[in-house]
Amino acid sequence: MRRTPSRTALAAAVAATAASLVLVSGCGSDDDEASAAAPAPTGTPAASSAPTTTGSTGGGVDVVLHDAGGAEVGTVTLTPVDGAVRVEGHFHGLPSGSYHGFHIHQKPVCDPKAADGAFSTAGPHFNPAGTPHGEHAGDLPPLLVDRDGTAQLTAETDRFTLDGLRSGGVALIVHAQPDNLAHIPDRYRASDAPSPGPDEKTDATGDAGDRIACGVLAKA
């Protein structure tokens, strides 16, 4: 579904804090991770128990995302372009009328029945540089989902290369809640934070909520 100019402008403004990203249109549980700063895995992951599909289109790679029930909910195409990677997503069947966090996660494993929660097997955000949330290589603009459950996203980033993602494999995750994009003014204080501002979990994950869809870009 095409965005109206006003919606495109709104989505671009929300994603302004994500450096090196150009948002044309967009769509977001807490990741219960010990740390979002661990390097990407280099070993071969266990097979995913969720249906996933990865294919090639021209110079790009298609990653198909499924929800926890196994239904296909979208396709994301990753294409190298001028020293960056273009990320193009087309989604349907998502919770309607809101933003949803959208990230690349470290492990290419999408298990909807994982003991720690659906798709928790994908691990923390892809973050080989060990930076705070908002600067993770895997932080992408949130998806803005229309009332009919559809969303489209086009962005470009130079925070990773396609070969870098495929060297260990990764997962693409849609979350149940919006991503705060690391915008937590000091006037806010988490109940367990030692000083004004976000707590450690918020800093790591962006408070984006449960993982509701997952797709694997397999190790090449």
C-alpha positions as CSV (number, residue, x, y, z in Angstrom):
1,M,0.0,0.0,0.0
2,R,1.4,3.4,-0.9
3,R,1.9,6.0,1.8
4,T,0.5,9.5,1.5
5,P,3.0,12.3,1.6
6,S,2.0,13.2,5.2
7,R,2.6,9.6,6.5
8,T,5.9,9.4,4.7
9,A,7.0,12.7,6.4
10,L,5.8,11.4,9.8
11,A,7.7,8.1,9.5
12,A,10.9,9.9,8.4
13,A,10.7,12.3,11.4
14,V,10.4,9.4,13.8
15,A,13.4,7.6,12.3
16,A,15.6,10.8,12.3
17,T,17.7,9.6,15.2
18,A,18.8,6.4,13.4
19,A,22.0,7.8,11.7
20,S,22.7,6.8,8.0
21,L,19.1,5.6,7.5
22,V,16.8,7.1,4.9
23,L,13.1,6.2,5.6
24,V,10.5,6.3,2.9
25,S,7.8,4.6,4.8
26,G,7.7,2.5,8.0
27,C,6.0,0.1,10.7
28,G,7.5,-2.5,16.8
29,S,8.5,-6.8,23.8
30,D,11.1,-6.3,25.6
31,D,14.0,-8.5,24.4
32,D,14.9,-10.5,27.5
33,E,18.5,-10.5,26.6
34,A,21.4,-10.4,29.0
35,S,23.2,-8.0,26.7
36,A,22.7,-6.4,23.3
37,A,26.4,-5.7,22.9
38,A,27.6,-9.2,22.3
39,P,29.3,-9.9,18.9
40,A,27.5,-11.7,16.2
41,P,27.9,-15.5,16.3
42,T,30.3,-17.3,14.0
43,G,29.2,-20.9,14.5
44,T,26.5,-22.8,12.6
45,P,23.1,-22.3,14.3
46,A,20.7,-25.0,15.1
47,A,17.9,-25.5,12.6
48,S,14.9,-23.2,13.1
49,S,11.6,-24.8,13.9
50,A,9.7,-21.9,12.3
51,P,9.2,-21.9,8.5
52,T,11.6,-19.5,6.9
53,T,12.6,-18.8,3.3
54,T,15.6,-17.0,1.9
55,G,16.0,-16.4,-1.8
56,S,17.9,-14.2,-4.2
57,T,16.5,-11.4,-6.4
58,G,19.1,-9.8,-8.7
59,G,21.9,-8.6,-6.5
60,G,19.7,-8.8,-3.4
61,V,18.5,-11.4,-1.0
62,D,14.8,-12.0,0.0
63,V,14.0,-12.9,3.6
64,V,10.5,-14.1,4.3
65,L,9.0,-13.5,7.8
66,H,6.5,-15.6,9.6
67,D,4.5,-15.0,12.8
68,A,4.5,-17.4,15.8
69,G,1.6,-19.4,14.2
70,G,3.6,-20.0,11.1
71,A,1.7,-17.6,8.8
72,E,3.7,-15.6,6.3
73,V,3.5,-11.9,7.1
74,G,6.1,-10.2,4.9
75,T,9.2,-10.2,2.8
76,V,12.3,-8.1,3.2
77,T,14.8,-7.6,0.4
78,L,18.3,-6.7,1.2
79,T,20.3,-5.2,-1.7
80,P,23.8,-3.8,-1.8
81,V,23.8,-0.3,-3.3
82,D,26.6,2.3,-3.5
83,G,28.4,1.2,-0.3
84,A,25.2,0.7,1.7
85,V,22.4,-1.8,1.9
86,R,18.9,-1.0,0.8
87,V,16.2,-2.6,3.0
88,E,12.8,-3.0,1.4
89,G,10.0,-4.6,3.3
90,H,6.4,-5.5,2.4
91,F,4.2,-6.7,5.3
92,H,0.6,-7.9,5.9
93,G,-1.3,-9.4,8.7
94,L,0.4,-7.4,11.4
95,P,-1.4,-5.7,14.4
96,S,-2.9,-2.6,12.8
97,G,-2.7,1.1,13.3
98,S,0.6,1.5,15.2
99,Y,4.4,1.5,15.1
100,H,6.3,-1.7,15.6
101,G,10.0,-2.1,16.4
102,F,12.0,-3.7,13.5
103,H,15.5,-5.0,14.0
104,I,18.2,-7.3,12.8
105,H,19.1,-9.9,15.5
106,Q,22.3,-11.8,15.9
107,K,21.3,-15.4,15.5
108,P,19.7,-17.0,12.4
109,V,17.2,-19.1,14.5
110,C,13.5,-18.4,14.6
111,D,11.8,-20.8,17.1
112,P,8.2,-19.7,17.8
113,K,8.0,-22.2,20.7
114,A,11.2,-21.2,22.4
115,A,11.1,-21.5,26.2
116,D,12.0,-17.9,26.8
117,G,9.4,-16.6,24.4
118,A,8.6,-16.7,20.7
119,F,11.8,-16.1,18.6
120,S,14.0,-15.5,21.6
121,T,16.4,-17.9,19.9
122,A,17.3,-15.0,17.6
123,G,19.3,-13.5,20.4
124,P,20.0,-9.7,20.9
125,H,20.3,-7.0,18.3
126,F,23.0,-7.4,15.7
127,N,25.7,-5.2,17.3
128,P,29.2,-6.2,16.4
129,A,30.6,-2.8,17.6
130,G,29.1,-3.2,21.1
131,T,27.3,0.2,20.9
132,P,24.2,1.4,22.9
133,H,20.7,0.9,21.5
134,G,20.0,3.4,18.8
135,E,23.5,2.9,17.4
136,H,23.3,-0.9,16.9
137,A,24.1,-2.0,13.4
138,G,20.8,-3.9,13.4
139,D,18.6,-1.0,14.5
140,L,16.2,-0.1,11.7
141,P,13.4,2.4,11.4
142,P,10.1,1.2,13.0
143,L,7.3,-0.1,10.8
144,L,4.1,2.0,10.6
145,V,1.3,-0.4,10.1
146,D,-2.0,0.7,8.4
147,R,-5.4,-0.2,9.7
148,D,-5.6,-3.1,7.3
149,G,-2.4,-4.6,8.8
150,T,-0.1,-3.8,5.9
151,A,3.2,-1.8,6.0
152,Q,6.0,-0.9,3.6
153,L,9.5,0.1,4.4
154,T,12.4,1.4,2.4
155,A,15.6,2.4,4.0
156,E,19.3,2.5,3.3
157,T,22.1,2.0,5.8
158,D,25.9,1.7,5.8
159,R,26.0,0.2,9.3
160,F,26.5,-3.3,7.8
161,T,27.1,-5.1,4.5
162,L,25.2,-8.0,3.1
163,D,28.3,-10.2,3.2
164,G,28.8,-9.2,6.9
165,L,25.2,-10.3,7.7
166,R,25.6,-13.6,5.8
167,S,29.0,-14.4,7.3
168,G,27.3,-15.7,10.5
169,G,23.6,-15.4,9.5
170,V,21.1,-13.2,11.2
171,A,17.3,-12.9,11.9
172,L,14.9,-10.1,11.0
173,I,12.4,-9.5,13.8
174,V,9.2,-7.5,14.1
175,H,8.2,-6.5,17.6
176,A,4.8,-6.0,19.3
177,Q,5.5,-2.4,20.5
178,P,7.1,0.8,19.1
179,D,10.8,1.2,19.5
180,N,11.8,4.3,21.5
181,L,14.8,4.9,19.2
182,A,16.9,5.6,22.3
183,H,15.1,8.8,23.0
184,I,14.8,8.8,26.8
185,P,15.2,12.3,28.2
186,D,16.9,12.6,31.6
187,R,13.7,13.9,33.2
188,Y,12.5,10.3,33.1
189,R,13.8,7.8,35.7
190,A,13.2,4.1,35.6
191,S,12.2,2.7,39.0
192,D,15.4,0.6,39.2
193,A,17.8,3.1,37.5
194,P,20.6,4.6,39.7
195,S,20.2,8.0,37.9
196,P,17.7,9.8,35.7
197,G,17.1,8.2,32.4
198,P,16.5,4.7,31.1
199,D,17.3,1.4,32.8
200,E,19.7,-1.1,31.3
201,K,17.0,-3.1,29.7
202,T,15.5,-0.1,28.0
203,D,18.9,1.0,26.8
204,A,19.5,-2.5,25.3
205,T,16.2,-3.1,23.6
206,G,14.3,0.1,23.0
207,D,11.3,-1.4,24.9
208,A,9.9,-2.8,21.7
209,G,8.1,-5.7,23.3
210,D,7.5,-9.3,22.3
211,R,8.8,-10.7,19.1
212,I,5.8,-11.3,16.8
213,A,7.5,-12.2,13.5
214,C,10.8,-13.6,12.4
215,G,12.7,-14.5,9.3
216,V,16.2,-16.0,8.8
217,L,19.0,-14.8,6.6
218,A,21.1,-18.0,6.7
219,K,24.8,-18.2,7.0
220,A,26.4,-18.2,3.6
